[in-house]
Amino acid sequence: MAKRVTARDVAKTLDISTMTVSRALNDKPNVSEITKQKVVETSRRLGYFPNHIAKSLVLRKTDTIGVVVPEITHSFFPGIVSGIEEICYEKGYHLILAHSAEDSEKEHDVIYTLTSKQVDGLLISTAQTVEDYTVYKQIIQRGLPLVFYDRCVKGIGASCVSIDDEDSAKLITEHLIKHGYSPIAHLAGPSRVLIGKMRMDGFKKALIEHKIAIAEELIIEAGLQETDGYRAMQKIFSLPESSWPRAVVAVNDPAAFGAMKSIYEKGLKIPEDIAIVGFSDDIRAQLMPSPLTTIRQNAYEVGKRAVDKLISIIEGENVAIEDIIIKGELIIRKSCGCR
């Protein structure tokens, strides 16, 4: 078995003390830049890897952040992770990514795993099946920094970074109203998930402000995946044809994709027979047979702002509880009848 390279080997090669090696690798100010560069280069050449576990035990800090992602098929979340990773790299933090797969029990398990690895803080976007907030409250009570992103839990003492869901849903619904579409259906997200509630509120607010009656039978609470949108649209098609909507607002793009499949299977055209809009500007939105009108969410900015807030809490710079809202942008394509 090959001998493990130690700091002493690096020190001996450079004829300096092991303390100088340690100071150089930790970027301490009392070591010259030339010495730091030599120590880094020699460490890499010899294959020396500092024992960060031992260091973390002494400092009680691992420079590691845990990120819980609810799903990875939707391009929005990889965009968020890219933003998180950039800030982590700039500020010297490492990232541990965990996938809850939209399941509350799995989310609980991955949170337990991340906390057992002594992460310095957590970034969480809740799974759509979450109903019990106990685990989040326990995290906060034990003093572990926590920031929610995109899908948030309000009123329990944690900051949140999200899109202006209600205003954006209102904006895209009004776009359909101004084109004369009526009635308008809504494929809603789960009401227990905040984005589901906020986007439904925005949809209803647009109808109310434009004095349009809300047809409750055309509001179908589904989920956030393509299969959910497909099933929700099938429920609408089970109504008498005279009750079918002229346009549909989906809670997000994947739900819209599923609904579009159902519409095409019915032999209908988009937007000639039914217009449809989504939310999130998934990478597939512009590739649909009728490119999807949607709300573009700046996922990259959400990730950057969320981890920046978390690190400021970890380092004691800004521990105030904040709701950080990032504006969405209406992206108009053919699915709403626009050129």
Secondary structure, DSSP 8 states (H G I E B T S, - for coil): ------HHHHHHHHTS-HHHHHHHHTT-TTS-HHHHHHHHHHHHHHT----HHHHHHHHT---EEEEEES-SSSTHHHHHHHHHHHHHHHHT-EEEEEE-TT-HHHHHHHHHHHHHTT-SEEEE---TT----HHHHHHHHTT--EEEESS---SSS-EEEEE-HHHHHHHHHHHHHHTT--SEEEEE--TTSHHHHHHHHHHHHHHHHTT----GGGEEE--SSHHHHHHHHHHHHTS-GGG--SEEEESSHHHHHHHHHHHHHTT--TTTT-EEE-SB--TTGGGSSS--BEEE--HHHHHHHHHHHHHHHHTTS-----EEEE--EEE--GGGT--
